């Protein structure tokens, strides 16, 4: 199984400042035949299902604000919120869909400082 | 617009069974693989099972293999999860999720239902 490790577990960021979340996979999720990283990021607010933000590690889902960006390849990935807004308070999860069992990181809780 | 509506959750005793349903609308259900993902209270996300667009080659997390069965009825645009031999650790909100791309390739989940709560308790 591919283990996904997120860091930090939580972070507090001032409004308008940058938030950075890291995700590391125990093996590469880069598929060499198409050069795609099978890595997604989700946002989950309390009482709601997760919401897809980023797929293929860096492709923003339609309707997602451009302050959210994803980067990385192979085993190391980053989700960046360039200018934190109040509505971004949530838990963020990375997920690999390279192979089953699909696995998620443990989540990172983002709060306002 | 895409809608996924789960139903069938509730309180059940250990060892008993339950069947969850996920009614889909707003997209060509027959073209997409579908998944179940669960979330225990206050915990993270755990993938449970996948069923391809044609119902073949289902796959499960080890924690539920042999106890849970995923199925779909493409004529009813509905997916199911049969939960047998339930344990306390199966207590969770169960979400159904649609994949981003059609047919067979692996994809992330672009739509999720609101979830249905399963509580296993005596």
Interface residues (C-beta under 8 A of the other chain):
Chain A: X38 X40 X42 X44 X48 X49 X50 X51 X52 X55 X61 X93 X95 X97 X98 X99 X100 X101 X102 X103 X104 X105 X106 X107
Chain B: X35 X44 X45 X46 X47 X50 X59 X61 X62 X95 X100 X106 X107 X108 X109 X110 X112 X113 X114 X115
